[in-house]
Every structure is written in C-alpha cells, then in structure tokens.
C-alpha cells in the first residue's frame, strides 16, 4: 500500500461540492463562476486524448452550447 494520499479519492464530499457548483453555474448561466471551479491547467482525459477545460475554455464551450 502506498503512503501517498490519492487526492481524487481523499475527500469525496469536497469533490461532490465542486461538481455541484459546476452544475449550478452551468444551469444558471453563471459562467464567471468557472474561475473558482476550474483550474487553469485543467484537462479532461477522454478516449486516450486530452481536452483543455480551463475556465476560459469551459466558459466558451458553455456559451456555445447554451
């Protein structure tokens, strides 16, 4: 067993709060809140590829999709 903590699984309630905040920001069109929810270097790992999801990129996607 590793002594290094797994940050993704270490605080599930905190992770849930971030996801809920993102969903609320999206649903209320409060896209400026992405600055607090998304990290500047955030990326999604999808199908072996990477998709940037920094605040500005996420905001652009949200505006386009909504």
C-alpha positions as CSV (number, residue, x, y, z in Angstrom):
1,X,0.0,0.0,0.0
2,X,1.3,3.4,-0.9
3,X,1.8,6.1,1.7
4,X,0.9,8.8,-0.8
5,X,-2.7,10.0,-0.5
6,X,-4.9,9.9,-3.6
7,X,-6.2,13.4,-3.8
8,X,-9.2,12.4,-6.0
9,X,-10.5,9.9,-3.6
10,X,-9.3,11.6,-0.3
11,X,-12.3,13.9,0.0
12,X,-15.3,12.7,-1.8
13,X,-17.6,15.3,-0.2
14,X,-15.4,18.1,-1.4
15,X,-15.3,16.6,-4.9
16,X,-19.1,16.4,-4.9
17,X,-19.3,20.0,-3.8
18,X,-17.2,21.1,-6.8
19,X,-19.3,19.1,-9.2
20,X,-22.5,20.5,-7.8
21,X,-21.1,24.0,-8.0
22,X,-20.2,23.4,-11.7
23,X,-23.7,22.1,-12.5
24,X,-25.3,25.1,-10.7
25,X,-23.1,27.5,-12.6
26,X,-23.9,25.9,-15.9
27,X,-27.6,25.7,-15.2
28,X,-27.9,29.3,-14.0
29,X,-25.6,30.6,-16.8
30,X,-23.2,32.0,-14.1
31,X,-20.2,31.2,-16.3
32,X,-17.9,33.5,-14.4
33,X,-18.1,31.0,-11.5
34,X,-15.9,28.7,-13.6
35,X,-12.9,30.8,-12.5
36,X,-13.4,29.4,-9.0
37,X,-14.4,25.9,-10.0
38,X,-12.0,25.0,-12.8
39,X,-8.2,25.0,-12.6
40,X,-6.1,27.0,-15.0
41,X,-4.3,23.8,-16.2
42,X,-7.4,21.5,-16.0
43,X,-7.8,18.9,-18.7
44,X,-10.2,16.1,-19.3
45,X,-8.9,12.7,-20.3
46,X,-11.3,11.3,-22.9
47,X,-10.8,8.3,-25.1
48,X,-7.0,8.5,-24.8
49,X,-7.0,12.2,-25.7
50,X,-6.9,15.4,-23.7
51,X,-9.4,18.2,-23.8
52,X,-8.5,21.5,-22.1
53,X,-11.1,22.6,-19.6
54,X,-9.6,25.7,-18.1
55,X,-12.1,28.4,-17.0
56,X,-11.9,30.4,-20.3
57,X,-12.3,27.3,-22.4
58,X,-15.1,25.9,-20.3
59,X,-16.8,29.2,-20.4
60,X,-16.6,29.3,-24.2
61,X,-18.0,25.8,-24.5
62,X,-20.8,26.7,-22.1
63,X,-21.7,29.9,-24.0
64,X,-21.7,28.0,-27.4
65,X,-23.8,25.0,-26.1
66,X,-26.3,27.0,-24.2
